[in-house]
Amino acid sequence: MKILMLTPYLPFPPSSGGQVRSYNLLKNLGKKHKIVLVALIKNDSEKKYVDDLKDYCEKIYVCKRSESPWTMQNIFRSIFGLYPFLVVRNYSTEAKERVYQLLQENNFDLIHAETFYIMPHIPETNIPILLVEQTIEYMVYQHFVKNFKLFFVKPLFYFDILKLKFWEKSYWQKADLVGAMSEIDRQQMVKIIPDLKVEIIPNAAGEDLSLIYQTQKSEKPIFLYQGNFFWLQNIEAARLLIDQIFPEIIKKIPSAICYIAGQKAKEKLGKIKTKGIKIIEIEPSDVDTVKKVYRQASIFLAPIKGPGGTRLKILGAMAAGLPVISSPTGVSGLDIKDRENVLIAKNNQEFVKLAVEIFESRTLYEKIRQNAKKLVEEKYNWNTVSSKLEQIYLKLTKTK
């Protein structure tokens, strides 16, 4: 099968959730299918990673989009134009022209678009389109605007969210099939558009974190939260840890340490005065440091409040052998059971209580992490997900 795949990022290095997902899908799908990749980049320095993807793709085209989202041109276009800011900042004239040219010169069986905001680059075509939504974007932004403190700018953001919802729905309907990360996301999409065709294509845990699983995990009280702090959900979760949750944990466990690690961690979180918290900056290509913090930590804390998708960081922690204490939102869409393969905390007080409980009970600690590892191996691995995606490709092309 010959597939044209479009991504709003270059899927290497696999440092953000979307990159991890696309990279692992390419690794598996590239063994059987011819994939032509069109990926957006912000600057030319990213081109050095193209060679890392050549084994999995027939051809790779990188196209420039705005290096900084907050340009006057982007802001002006989103305020006075038809498209919301998310679409404007991810738009590339070069990519649109490249996709049009490729469709003229090749006989593709299928177009695979990751995220709805890559869809404006695809012209009218008879080739079947699979649109995979890593999250329902308008709901994510709606959550943060709702809690925005500057009330005088809220109307402007709400107007942008209305446009975001309109175009997200429009591109769902333009696609022949929509992929959702979880059953919860699928139900939400069908609630908005009752006759929408949606298939679940979940995330999985990366092999790199599975390989660091230790039979005897450290008994030191080292807690971890890891993510890309470009995303609002990760900033919000980290602030809850820093300001409310970890100060109470350290009262109960004085020797406790909390690592908050990831891209732009220091820039987005600023100077931290909370005792016991260590901010670890991780560069996009620094996979070794990611492995190191997972190997050193003993418990993963995920007080995620923002909606959307399934959490690669949760699956990664489960694969690495870290018991996870998460909010209900953090594990939403995953086939997990409370006190079986994760611990679910409904509020800040429960995070503290469960952190102390699992630290003091080695029996509970081992039960949670071993069951989590088993679940990831059986259900959330990239071979399984890729095989399901292949079946969806075949079904879609035959139906079309």
C-alpha positions in Angstrom: 0.0 0.0 0.0 1.3 3.5 -0.8 0.4 6.0 1.9 0.8 9.8 2.1 1.3 10.7 5.8 1.1 14.3 7.0 2.3 15.3 10.5 2.4 18.8 12.1 6.0 18.0 13.4 8.9 15.9 12.3 8.5 12.6 14.1 12.1 12.6 15.3 13.4 12.9 17.9 10.6 11.1 19.7 10.5 13.7 22.6 6.8 14.8 22.6 3.7 12.6 22.7 2.8 13.2 19.1 6.4 12.5 17.9 6.6 9.3 19.9 3.3 8.1 18.4 4.2 8.9 14.8 7.8 7.6 15.1 6.7 4.3 16.4 3.9 4.0 13.8 6.4 4.7 11.0 8.8 2.1 12.3 6.2 -0.6 12.2 4.2 0.5 9.1 7.3 1.2 7.0 8.2 -2.5 7.1 5.3 -3.4 4.8 4.1 -0.2 3.2 5.5 2.6 1.1 5.1 5.8 3.1 5.7 9.3 1.8 6.0 11.7 4.7 5.2 15.4 4.7 6.2 17.0 8.0 6.1 20.6 9.2 9.2 22.1 10.9 9.8 25.4 12.6 13.4 25.9 11.6 16.1 24.4 9.4 18.0 22.9 12.4 15.4 20.2 12.5 16.4 18.9 9.1 19.3 17.1 10.6 16.9 14.5 12.0 15.5 13.5 8.5 18.1 10.8 8.1 16.8 9.1 11.3 13.5 8.4 9.5 14.8 7.3 6.1 14.7 3.6 6.9 10.9 3.8 7.4 9.8 6.2 4.6 10.1 6.0 0.8 10.4 9.8 0.7 10.4 12.6 3.3 9.5 16.2 2.7 9.9 18.8 5.4 8.1 22.1 5.0 8.5 25.3 7.0 5.8 26.8 9.1 6.0 29.9 11.3 9.0 29.5 13.7 7.2 31.4 16.5 3.4 31.1 16.8 3.1 34.6 18.3 3.9 36.7 15.3 1.8 39.7 14.5 0.8 38.1 11.2 -0.5 35.0 12.9 -2.4 37.0 15.5 -3.9 39.3 12.9 -5.0 36.4 10.6 -6.6 34.5 13.5 -8.5 37.5 14.8 -9.7 38.8 11.4 -9.6 35.6 9.3 -11.8 32.5 9.1 -9.3 30.1 10.8 -8.6 29.8 14.5 -5.1 30.5 15.9 -4.2 26.8 16.1 -4.7 26.3 12.4 -3.0 29.6 11.4 0.2 28.9 13.4 0.5 25.4 11.9 -0.2 26.4 8.3 2.5 26.1 5.6 2.1 27.4 2.0 5.1 25.2 1.2 3.3 22.1 2.6 0.1 22.8 0.7 2.0 23.2 -2.6 4.0 20.0 -1.9 0.9 17.9 -1.1 -0.8 19.1 -4.3 2.2 18.2 -6.3 2.6 14.8 -4.7 -1.1 14.0 -5.4 -0.6 14.9 -9.1 2.5 12.8 -9.5 1.7 9.7 -7.4 -1.0 7.0 -7.1 -1.6 6.9 -3.3 -4.0 4.4 -1.8 -4.6 6.5 1.3 -3.9 9.8 3.0 -3.1 9.6 6.8 -3.4 13.0 8.5 -2.3 13.3 12.2 -4.3 16.1 13.8 -7.1 18.0 12.2 -5.0 21.2 11.8 -2.9 19.5 9.2 -6.0 19.0 7.0 -6.0 22.5 5.4 -2.9 21.3 3.4 -5.0 18.6 1.6 -6.9 19.7 -1.6 -10.1 18.1 -2.8 -9.3 14.5 -3.7 -10.9 11.1 -4.3 -8.2 9.3 -2.2 -9.6 8.1 1.1 -8.5 10.2 4.1 -7.9 8.9 7.6 -7.8 11.8 10.1 -6.3 10.8 13.5 -7.2 13.1 16.4 -4.7 12.9 19.2 -7.1 14.9 21.3 -10.2 16.9 20.8 -8.5 20.3 20.5 -11.4 22.7 21.2 -12.1 21.0 24.5 -8.5 21.3 25.6 -8.5 25.1 24.9 -11.9 25.5 26.4 -10.7 24.0 29.7 -7.9 26.5 30.0 -9.8 29.6 28.9 -12.5 28.7 31.5 -9.8 29.1 34.2 -8.1 32.1 32.6 -7.6 34.9 35.2 -7.6 37.9 32.7 -11.3 38.3 32.3 -11.1 41.2 29.8 -9.5 39.0 27.1 -11.7 35.9 27.7 -14.2 37.0 25.0 -11.4 37.0 22.4 -10.3 33.5 23.3 -13.9 32.2 23.4 -14.4 33.5 19.8 -11.3 31.7 18.7 -12.6 28.5 20.4 -15.9 28.8 18.5 -13.9 28.9 15.2 -11.7 26.0 16.5 -14.8 23.8 17.2 -16.3 24.7 13.8 -13.2 23.8 11.8 -12.4 20.7 13.9 -15.9 19.4 13.2 -15.7 20.4 9.5 -12.5 18.4 9.0 -13.9 15.4 10.8 -16.7 15.4 8.2 -14.3 15.9 5.3 -12.3 12.8 6.3 -13.6 9.3 5.3 -12.8 8.0 8.7 -11.7 9.6 12.0 -9.3 7.9 14.5 -9.7 8.6 18.2 -7.3 7.8 21.0 -10.0 6.2 23.3 -13.6 5.2 23.7 -14.3 8.3 25.7 -13.0 10.5 22.8 -15.0 8.4 20.3 -18.2 8.9 22.3 -17.6 12.6 22.5 -17.1 12.9 18.7 -20.2 10.9 18.0 -22.2 13.0 20.4 -21.2 16.1 18.4 -21.7 14.4 15.0 -24.0 11.4 15.4 -23.3 9.7 12.1 -19.5 10.2 12.2 -17.4 7.2 11.4 -14.8 6.8 14.2 -12.3 4.0 15.0 -10.2 3.8 18.1 -6.4 3.8 17.4 -4.8 4.1 20.9 -1.4 5.1 22.0 1.2 2.7 23.3 4.3 2.6 25.4 7.7 3.1 23.8 10.2 0.2 23.7 12.9 2.4 25.2 11.1 2.7 28.5 10.1 -1.0 28.6 13.7 -2.0 28.4 14.7 -0.1 31.6 12.2 -2.1 33.8 14.1 -3.1 36.9 13.2 -6.3 38.8 14.1 -4.6 42.1 13.0 -1.0 42.0 14.5 1.6 44.3 12.9 2.0 47.7 13.9 5.7 47.8 11.0 8.2 47.9 11.8 9.8 44.5 8.6 11.0 42.8 8.5 12.0 39.1 6.4 14.0 36.7 7.7 14.1 33.1 6.3 15.9 30.1 6.8 18.5 27.4 6.1 21.9 29.0 5.2 23.5 25.8 1.7 22.0 26.5 -0.7 23.7 28.9 -1.8 20.4 30.5 1.7 19.7 31.7 2.3 23.2 33.1 -1.0 22.9 35.0 -0.1 19.5 36.4 3.4 20.6 37.5 2.0 23.7 39.2 -0.4 21.5 41.3 2.6 19.3 42.3 4.8 22.3 43.2 2.3 24.5 45.0 -0.2 22.1 46.6 0.6 18.4 46.5 4.3 17.8 47.1 4.6 20.3 50.0 2.1 18.0 51.8 3.9 14.8 50.8 7.2 16.1 52.2 5.5 16.7 55.5 4.7 13.0 55.7 7.9 11.8 54.0 10.7 14.3 54.9 13.2 12.5 52.7 11.0 12.7 49.6 12.3 14.2 46.4 10.3 15.2 43.3 11.7 15.4 39.8 9.8 17.5 37.3 11.5 16.8 34.0 11.0 17.7 30.4 11.4 20.2 27.5 11.1 23.8 28.5 10.6 22.9 32.2 12.8 25.7 33.6 11.5 28.3 31.2 7.8 27.5 31.7 7.9 26.8 35.5 10.4 29.5 36.5 12.4 29.5 39.7 11.1 26.9 42.2 11.4 27.5 46.0 9.5 24.4 47.1 11.7 22.2 49.2 12.6 18.8 47.6 11.6 19.7 44.1 14.2 19.4 41.3 13.5 20.8 37.9 15.3 18.8 35.1 15.5 20.3 31.7 15.6 17.7 28.9 16.6 18.7 25.3 14.4 17.3 22.5 17.0 14.7 21.4 18.2 13.7 24.9 16.6 10.3 25.2 19.3 9.2 27.7 18.2 11.7 30.3 14.6 10.6 29.9 15.6 7.0 30.6 17.8 8.2 33.5 15.0 10.0 35.4 12.6 7.1 34.9 15.3 4.7 36.1 16.1 6.8 39.2 12.5 7.5 40.2 10.3 5.2 42.2 6.7 6.6 41.9 5.1 8.6 39.1 2.7 11.4 40.0 0.2 12.7 37.4 -2.3 15.3 38.7 -3.5 16.0 35.1 -6.7 18.1 34.9 -6.7 19.1 31.2 -8.8 16.8 28.9 -7.7 15.1 25.8 -6.4 11.8 24.3 -4.6 9.1 26.1 -1.4 9.8 28.0 1.9 8.5 26.6 3.6 9.6 29.8 1.3 7.3 31.9 1.9 4.3 29.6 5.7 5.1 29.6 5.8 5.0 33.4 3.8 1.8 33.5 6.2 0.2 31.0 9.3 1.4 33.0 8.0 -0.1 36.2 7.0 3.0 38.1 3.7 2.7 40.0 1.4 5.6 38.8 -0.8 7.8 41.0 -3.0 9.7 38.6 -6.1 11.9 38.6 -9.1 10.4 36.8 -8.5 12.7 33.8 -4.9 11.5 33.6 -5.9 7.9 32.9 -9.1 8.7 31.1 -9.5 6.4 28.1 -7.1 3.7 29.3 -8.3 0.2 30.1 -7.1 0.4 33.7 -8.5 -0.5 37.2 -7.9 1.5 40.3 -5.7 -0.3 42.9 -5.0 -3.0 40.3 -2.6 -1.4 37.8 -2.7 2.3 38.9 -3.8 4.3 41.9 -6.4 7.0 41.2 -6.6 10.2 43.3 -9.7 12.3 43.0 -8.2 15.4 44.8 -5.0 16.7 46.2 -5.5 15.1 49.6 -5.9 11.7 48.0 -2.6 12.2 46.1 -0.8 12.8 49.4 -2.6 9.8 51.1 -1.8 7.4 48.2 1.8 8.6 47.9 2.4 7.7 51.6 0.4 4.4 51.3 2.3 3.1 48.3 5.7 4.2 49.7 5.0 2.4 53.0 3.5 -0.8 51.5 6.0 -2.8 49.4 3.2 -5.3 48.7 1.0 -2.7 47.1 3.9 -1.2 45.3 5.0 -4.4 43.6 1.4 -5.4 42.8 0.6 -2.1 41.0 3.8 -2.0 39.0 3.8 -5.6 37.9 0.2 -5.5 36.8 0.8 -2.3 35.0 3.8 -3.8 33.1 1.6 -6.8 32.1 -1.2 -4.6 30.8 1.2 -2.6 28.7 2.8 -5.7 27.2 -0.6 -7.2 26.3 -2.6 -4.2 25.1 -0.5 -1.1 24.8 2.4 -2.0 22.6 3.1 -0.5 19.1 3.0 -3.8 17.3 -0.6 -4.3 18.3 -1.6 -0.7 17.6 0.1 -0.8 14.2 -1.6 -4.0 13.2 -5.0 -2.5 14.1 -4.1 0.6 12.0 -3.2 -1.7 9.0 -6.6 -3.3 9.2 -8.3 0.1 9.3 -6.3 1.1 6.2 -7.4 -2.0 4.3 -11.1 -1.5 5.4 -11.0 2.1 4.4 -9.5 1.6 0.9 -11.8 -1.3 0.1 -14.9 0.7 1.2 -13.8 3.7 -0.8 
